[in-house]
Amino acid sequence: MRRSCLTNAVSGYNSCSFIAGAATDVGYEGLYQTNADIITPSEQKCFDIRGLPSSILGTYIIGGPAIFEYGGQAFTSVLDGFGKINRIEIRNGHACFATNMLQSSFWNSSIKAGHIAPGALFTETKPPRKCPFYNPACDMMAKSDNNWVNSVHLSGGGDKIILLSDTTTMIDYDISSMTVSGVHKFDDHMTKLFEVNALGSAHPHTDGHGGFIEFGVESGISDYVDIYTVDPSDPRARRLMARYSSKSSPYLHSFGVTANYAVIPHNINLEMAAMLESDGLLSKAMKGSFEGVNVVKLERAGASAPSDAITFHPNPFYHVHVVNSFENASGVVFDVSTYQDTPFSGPMTDIGAARTKSVRDAEKLRGVIKRYHFGLVGDQKGVATEEVLSLPGRTTDFPKINQNFAGKPYCIYYAVEWFHDDRTFGSMAVLKHNLCTGTRTYWFREDWYPSEAIFVPNGIGESEGVLLLVVLNGRMQTSHFVVADATDMHTLAEFQLPVRIPFTGHAEFFQGVFSSVRGVANTSDATIVI
């Protein structure tokens, strides 16, 4: 299939028509096929990328599932695959790549057992695992630490980062050796008596002081939602910013934070009884139940009493990723990628569906970015309004912004778009959407499948910077590191990576953070576009 594009001079919308020919999304299945190749830090491969802005110096981290079968068993959800961490360090005109399996307890136990070990999964393996008769709850009791989803760095933490998922288990990780240091444990007493920490979020927010703001759920006699901060001066202590009681245990992959408020949609609950009955399967325990959106005041100095959450009731929606949140004169604005059903199924996560073109192209569920306004004062108090921001008929998700505008009024977000040709699930592009002008601009190559694009600033303007992304060339089954200009989306530099990278989670770029390992430049494999 051949693609032609026209730009509307008024709206700036890039209108692309796809002319019948060869089928699109060739090789899309490569995102869901095992690649266990590793390149240790001492073997890292380096490429010449001179020509990038000199301020782009640091370490890019992106993880994802890399092994989908082991010991005669196969995962059925991409979210369960054994994780691998990919590292690209940019400095001195070179980009150095290394990749290593995530040495989680789940991975190590599986290697020892010779098959997929006990642990909580989204869906059961084929053939299914079986707990021994003397330990029928083995999956529930196993450590959940396959944390390839996201990462965070505390200021002053050197080459140490924390790996995250949607559990309360955080993993300390050394980016120099690309090894797990252990579980990141807190020695505070934030959790209430007779309660246990049940859930967390894979998307903490920076606190503006080198730390991060995180969400958690306490379950026990009652359920509570906690918003807390972790300060780099005391990384083993959490400081409570808000706490309110909840009638259920909300599952929350991401949430919103402004200067003074947290925005918490309650749309998926984790039912512990169902999880026990299913022996640790999250797909059985996660129940879609829209209970509203809670807006709660944050106490930056620390909360000493229960907080009052204001509950809004817009039209029901489900979500995975938040774009941004900010305050205006009458309330809080909340931009989020929404779905009309729970989004943890279908060709985005189901491996069998993802590998079958007819099934994925028949997918009806779409991720649509919407803007909600939750009124807090005057005649708007208690009123929720909404408007559609992205193009209906396409799925727009994995949004990123210039983090200098996080929690503030902004214009531009970047996101991955599926159904880019309006009919093929695997037709993927990276979107730049300027909400203030209505302009949409794309990075697109037919049969290339991009990861989330992380924004790295290089100036004070909102789009002054670059986008870093990993892209699978479907026809060649090769992965490439691409640096794109965040202003007009043209490619600044790219090089082919020495291994194919399957499906990926979330990327982070840690400015000024470097490993202690150096590599030897190999410029022959680099393609530089200036």
C-alpha positions in Angstrom: 0.0 0.0 0.0 1.3 3.4 -1.0 0.7 6.6 1.1 0.1 10.2 0.0 -0.3 13.1 2.4 -1.8 16.6 2.1 -1.6 19.3 4.7 -4.6 21.4 5.3 -3.4 25.0 5.2 -6.1 26.2 7.7 -6.0 23.5 10.3 -2.6 22.1 9.6 -4.1 18.6 9.8 -2.0 16.1 7.8 -4.6 14.2 5.8 -3.2 11.0 4.4 -4.8 8.7 1.9 -3.7 5.1 1.4 -3.7 3.8 -2.1 -4.6 0.1 -2.6 -1.6 -2.1 -3.2 0.4 -4.4 -1.0 -1.0 -5.1 2.4 0.0 -2.9 5.3 1.4 -3.9 8.7 3.9 -6.5 7.3 5.9 -8.0 10.1 3.8 -6.5 12.9 3.9 -9.9 14.6 7.6 -9.3 15.4 6.5 -7.1 18.3 5.1 -10.3 19.9 7.9 -12.8 19.1 10.7 -13.8 21.5 14.2 -12.3 21.2 16.5 -13.4 24.1 19.7 -11.9 22.7 21.7 -10.0 25.2 24.6 -7.5 24.9 26.2 -7.0 28.3 27.5 -3.6 29.3 31.1 -4.7 28.7 30.1 -5.7 25.2 28.0 -2.7 24.4 27.9 -1.5 20.8 28.5 2.2 20.1 27.5 4.3 17.1 28.4 7.8 15.9 25.5 10.2 16.2 27.4 13.5 16.0 25.1 16.3 14.9 22.6 16.0 17.7 22.1 19.0 20.0 24.9 19.1 22.4 22.5 19.2 25.4 21.2 15.7 24.6 23.4 13.9 27.1 22.3 11.0 29.3 20.8 7.5 29.4 17.7 6.3 27.6 16.0 3.3 29.2 13.2 1.3 27.7 12.0 -2.1 28.9 9.6 -4.7 27.6 8.8 -8.4 27.5 11.4 -10.3 25.4 10.6 -14.0 26.1 7.1 -15.3 25.5 7.8 -19.1 25.8 9.8 -21.1 28.2 10.1 -24.7 29.2 7.2 -26.0 27.1 4.9 -23.2 28.3 3.8 -20.0 26.6 2.5 -16.7 28.0 -0.8 -15.6 26.5 -0.6 -11.9 27.5 2.2 -9.7 26.4 2.1 -8.0 29.8 3.4 -11.3 31.4 6.4 -11.9 29.2 9.9 -12.1 30.9 11.3 -8.6 30.9 14.4 -7.2 29.3 15.9 -3.8 29.8 17.4 -1.9 26.9 19.9 1.0 27.6 21.2 3.6 25.2 23.7 6.0 26.5 24.3 9.3 24.6 27.5 11.3 25.2 30.6 12.5 23.3 28.9 12.1 19.9 28.2 8.5 20.5 25.2 6.3 21.4 26.1 3.1 23.2 23.6 0.2 23.3 23.4 -2.7 25.8 20.5 -5.0 26.6 20.1 -7.6 29.4 17.3 -9.8 30.8 15.7 -8.4 33.9 16.9 -10.7 36.7 13.7 -10.6 38.6 12.8 -13.3 41.2 10.2 -14.4 38.6 12.9 -14.9 35.9 15.4 -16.5 38.3 12.8 -18.9 39.7 11.8 -19.9 36.2 15.4 -20.6 35.1 15.9 -22.7 38.2 12.6 -24.6 37.7 13.0 -25.1 33.9 9.5 -23.7 33.2 7.4 -20.6 33.9 7.5 -20.2 37.7 4.6 -19.3 40.0 3.5 -15.7 40.1 0.5 -13.5 39.5 -0.1 -13.1 35.8 -2.7 -11.3 33.7 -3.7 -14.5 32.0 -2.7 -18.1 32.4 0.0 -19.8 30.4 -0.6 -22.5 27.8 -0.5 -25.2 29.0 -1.4 -23.8 32.4 0.9 -23.9 35.4 -0.2 -25.9 38.5 0.5 -25.2 42.1 1.6 -28.2 44.2 -1.1 -29.6 46.5 0.9 -28.5 49.6 1.0 -24.8 48.4 -2.3 -24.2 46.5 -1.8 -20.4 46.6 1.7 -20.5 45.2 1.0 -17.8 42.5 -0.5 -15.4 45.0 2.5 -15.9 47.4 5.2 -15.4 44.8 7.0 -12.1 44.5 5.6 -9.9 41.7 8.7 -8.1 40.4 8.7 -8.5 36.6 9.0 -4.7 36.5 9.9 -3.9 32.9 7.1 -1.3 32.6 8.7 1.9 33.6 11.6 3.5 35.6 12.3 6.5 37.7 15.5 8.2 38.9 16.0 10.1 42.2 18.2 13.1 42.0 21.6 12.3 43.4 21.1 8.6 42.8 24.0 8.3 40.4 23.7 5.3 38.1 20.8 3.7 40.2 17.2 3.8 39.1 14.0 2.2 40.3 12.0 -0.1 38.1 8.2 0.1 38.4 5.0 -1.8 37.6 1.4 -1.5 38.9 2.3 -3.3 42.1 3.8 -1.9 45.3 7.0 -3.8 44.6 9.8 -1.4 43.4 13.1 -2.8 42.1 16.5 -1.1 42.6 18.5 -1.3 39.4 22.1 -0.5 38.5 22.3 0.9 34.9 26.1 0.4 34.8 26.0 -3.4 35.3 22.4 -3.7 34.2 21.6 -5.9 37.2 19.0 -5.9 39.9 20.2 -4.7 43.3 17.2 -5.8 45.2 13.7 -4.7 46.2 13.4 -1.0 47.1 12.0 -1.2 50.6 10.5 1.6 52.6 11.2 1.8 56.4 8.5 4.3 57.2 5.2 3.7 59.0 2.9 5.2 56.4 0.6 2.2 56.0 -2.2 2.0 58.5 -2.5 -0.7 61.1 -4.2 -3.9 59.8 -3.8 -2.7 56.2 -1.5 -3.9 53.5 -0.1 -2.1 50.4 -2.0 -3.8 47.6 -1.5 -1.7 44.4 0.7 1.1 43.0 1.1 3.0 39.7 3.7 2.6 37.0 3.6 6.3 36.3 4.8 8.5 39.2 5.1 12.2 38.7 8.2 14.3 39.4 7.8 16.5 42.4 10.0 19.4 41.2 12.7 18.7 43.7 14.4 15.5 42.4 11.9 13.1 43.9 8.5 11.7 42.7 4.8 11.6 43.6 3.2 8.1 43.7 -0.2 6.5 44.2 -1.0 3.5 46.3 -3.9 1.5 47.6 -4.2 0.0 51.1 -6.5 -2.9 51.6 -7.6 -4.6 54.8 -10.4 -3.7 57.2 -11.1 -0.8 54.9 -9.7 0.4 51.6 -7.7 3.7 51.3 -6.1 5.6 48.5 -2.8 7.2 49.3 -0.9 9.8 47.4 2.7 10.2 48.7 6.1 11.6 47.8 9.6 10.1 47.9 12.4 12.6 48.5 15.9 11.9 47.3 17.3 13.0 50.6 15.5 10.0 52.3 14.6 7.5 49.5 13.4 4.9 52.0 10.7 7.0 53.5 7.3 8.0 52.0 5.6 11.2 53.0 1.9 11.2 52.8 0.3 14.0 50.7 -3.3 12.8 50.7 -5.4 9.8 51.9 -9.0 9.1 51.5 -11.2 6.1 52.0 -12.6 4.1 49.1 -15.3 1.6 48.8 -13.1 -0.5 46.6 -9.5 -1.1 45.6 -9.0 0.9 42.4 -6.5 -0.4 39.9 -4.7 2.6 38.4 -1.9 2.4 35.9 -1.6 6.3 35.9 -3.2 9.3 37.5 -3.1 13.1 37.3 -1.2 15.6 39.4 -1.4 19.4 39.3 0.2 22.0 41.6 -2.4 21.4 44.3 -4.5 18.4 43.4 -4.4 14.7 42.4 -6.9 13.4 39.9 -7.9 9.7 40.5 -10.3 8.0 38.1 -12.0 5.0 39.8 -12.9 2.9 36.8 -11.3 -0.6 37.4 -11.4 -2.4 40.7 -9.1 -5.2 41.8 -11.3 -7.7 43.6 -9.1 -9.7 45.9 -11.7 -12.5 46.3 -11.7 -13.1 42.6 -8.0 -13.0 42.5 -7.8 -15.7 45.1 -10.4 -17.8 43.3 -8.4 -17.6 40.1 -5.1 -18.2 41.8 -3.5 -14.9 41.0 -4.9 -14.0 37.5 -5.3 -10.3 37.2 -7.7 -10.6 34.2 -10.1 -12.4 36.5 -9.7 -9.9 39.3 -9.9 -6.7 37.4 -13.5 -5.6 37.1 -14.7 -2.6 35.1 -16.8 -0.5 37.4 -16.9 3.3 36.9 -17.3 5.0 40.2 -16.4 8.5 39.2 -13.3 10.6 39.2 -11.9 11.9 42.5 -10.1 15.2 42.8 -8.2 15.5 46.1 -6.2 18.3 47.6 -2.5 17.6 48.0 -0.7 18.7 51.1 2.9 19.4 49.9 4.1 19.7 53.5 2.6 16.4 54.4 -0.9 15.2 55.3 -1.7 14.7 58.9 -5.5 13.9 58.6 -7.8 12.1 56.1 -8.4 14.1 53.0 -11.7 15.1 51.5 -12.0 13.8 47.9 -14.5 15.5 45.6 -16.2 12.9 43.3 -17.2 13.9 39.8 -19.5 11.8 37.5 -18.8 12.3 33.8 -19.8 9.8 31.3 -18.2 6.5 32.2 -14.8 5.8 30.7 -11.8 3.5 31.2 -8.2 4.5 30.9 -4.6 3.4 31.0 -2.5 6.6 30.4 -2.9 10.2 31.4 -1.7 13.0 29.1 -1.5 15.9 31.5 -3.5 17.8 34.2 -3.5 21.4 35.2 -5.5 24.0 37.0 -7.4 27.0 35.6 -9.5 29.7 37.2 -12.6 27.4 37.8 -11.1 24.0 38.4 -8.9 21.2 37.1 -8.3 20.1 33.5 -7.6 16.4 33.0 -6.5 15.1 29.6 -6.5 11.3 29.3 -6.7 8.5 26.7 -10.1 6.9 27.2 -11.8 3.6 26.3 -15.4 2.5 26.4 -14.4 -0.9 27.9 -11.5 -2.2 29.9 -8.4 -2.0 27.6 -6.4 -4.9 29.0 -7.5 -7.4 26.4 -7.6 -7.7 22.6 -4.7 -7.3 20.2 -2.9 -4.7 22.2 -2.1 -7.3 25.0 -3.4 -10.7 23.9 -0.5 -12.4 22.1 -2.7 -14.7 20.0 -4.8 -11.8 18.8 -1.8 -9.6 18.1 -0.2 -12.3 15.9 -3.4 -12.7 13.8 -4.0 -9.9 11.3 -7.7 -10.6 10.8 -8.4 -10.6 14.5 -6.5 -7.4 15.3 -8.0 -5.5 12.3 -11.5 -6.5 13.5 -10.8 -4.8 16.9 -13.6 -2.3 17.7 -12.2 -0.8 20.9 -10.5 2.6 20.4 -8.4 4.8 22.6 -9.6 8.4 22.3 -7.9 11.2 24.1 -10.4 13.4 25.9 -10.3 16.6 27.9 -12.3 16.7 31.1 -12.9 19.8 33.2 -13.8 19.3 36.9 -15.3 22.5 38.4 -14.1 23.4 41.9 -15.4 27.0 42.4 -18.5 29.2 41.6 -21.3 27.9 39.4 -18.9 25.3 37.9 -18.4 23.6 41.3 -19.2 19.9 41.0 -19.7 20.1 37.2 -17.8 17.8 34.9 -17.5 18.6 31.1 -15.7 16.7 28.4 -14.5 17.1 24.8 -12.7 14.9 22.3 -9.2 15.8 21.4 -7.9 13.0 19.2 -9.3 11.5 16.0 -12.2 9.0 16.6 -11.7 5.8 14.7 -8.1 5.6 15.6 -6.4 4.6 18.8 -4.2 7.3 20.4 -2.3 6.2 23.5 1.1 6.2 25.1 1.1 10.0 25.3 4.1 12.1 26.3 4.7 15.8 26.8 7.5 18.1 27.5 7.9 17.5 31.2 8.7 21.1 31.9 4.9 21.6 31.3 3.7 18.8 33.5 0.9 19.9 35.8 0.7 23.2 33.9 -1.2 24.7 31.0 0.3 23.3 27.8 -0.4 22.9 24.0 1.4 19.9 22.7 1.3 16.2 23.3 3.0 13.3 21.4 1.4 9.9 21.2 1.4 6.6 19.3 -1.4 6.2 16.9 -2.9 2.8 15.8 -5.3 2.5 12.8 -3.4 5.4 11.3 -4.8 4.5 7.9 -8.3 4.2 9.5 -8.6 0.5 8.9 -5.5 -1.4 9.8 -4.7 -2.0 13.5 -0.9 -2.2 12.8 -0.8 1.0 10.8 1.2 3.0 13.4 2.6 6.5 13.6 3.9 8.9 16.2 1.6 11.9 16.5 2.4 15.5 17.5 -0.8 17.2 18.3 -0.8 21.0 19.0 -4.1 21.6 20.9 -3.7 25.3 20.7 -3.5 25.5 16.9 -5.2 22.2 16.0 -2.2 21.1 14.0 -1.4 17.4 13.7 2.0 16.3 12.4 3.3 12.7 12.1 6.4 10.6 12.1 5.4 7.6 9.9 7.0 4.9 7.8 4.9 2.1 6.3 5.4 -1.2 8.1 7.5 0.4 10.8 6.2 0.1 14.4 7.3 2.8 16.8 7.6 2.7 20.6 6.4 5.4 22.9 8.3 8.6 22.0 10.1 10.3 24.9 10.6 14.1 24.7 14.0 15.5 25.6 14.0 19.4 25.9 16.6 21.5 24.1 15.4 25.0 24.8 12.6 26.8 26.5 9.9 26.4 23.8 7.4 23.7 24.3 8.4 21.7 21.2 12.1 22.7 21.3 13.7 19.3 21.7 14.0 15.9 20.3 12.0 12.7 20.4 13.7 9.4 21.2 12.1 6.1 20.1 12.8 2.5 19.2 11.1 1.4 15.9 10.7 -2.1 14.5 11.2 -2.4 10.7 8.5 -5.0 10.0 9.8 -6.1 6.6 13.4 -6.5 7.7 12.6 -7.5 11.4 15.3 -5.1 12.6 15.0 -2.5 15.4 16.2 1.0 15.0 16.9 3.9 17.4 15.5 7.1 16.0 16.0 10.7 17.0 13.3 13.0 15.6 13.0 16.7 15.7 10.1 17.4 18.1 9.1 20.6 16.2 8.5 19.2 12.7 9.0 15.4 13.3 11.7 14.9 10.7 14.4 12.4 11.5 17.7 13.8 12.9 19.6 10.6 13.4 19.0 6.9 13.4 21.0 3.6 13.6 20.1 -0.1 13.4 20.3 -1.8 16.8 22.2 -5.1 16.9 19.1 -7.0 18.2 15.4 -7.0 17.5 13.4 -5.5 20.3 9.8 -6.8 20.7 6.9 -4.9 22.4 8.1 -2.2 24.7 6.7 -0.5 27.8 7.6 3.1 28.7 10.8 5.0 28.0 12.7 7.4 30.1 15.7 9.6 29.4 17.7 10.5 32.4 19.6 13.7 31.6 23.2 13.7 32.8 23.0 10.1 34.2 25.7 7.8 32.8 27.0 4.3 33.4 30.6 3.7 34.4 31.1 1.4 31.4 32.5 2.7 28.1 32.3 1.2 24.6 34.2 1.5 21.3 32.5 3.5 18.6 31.5 1.7 15.4 30.4 4.4 12.9 29.8 2.0 10.0 26.4 1.0 11.3 25.1 4.6 11.9 22.8 6.6 9.6 23.0 10.3 10.3 20.5 12.7 8.9 21.3 16.4 9.6 
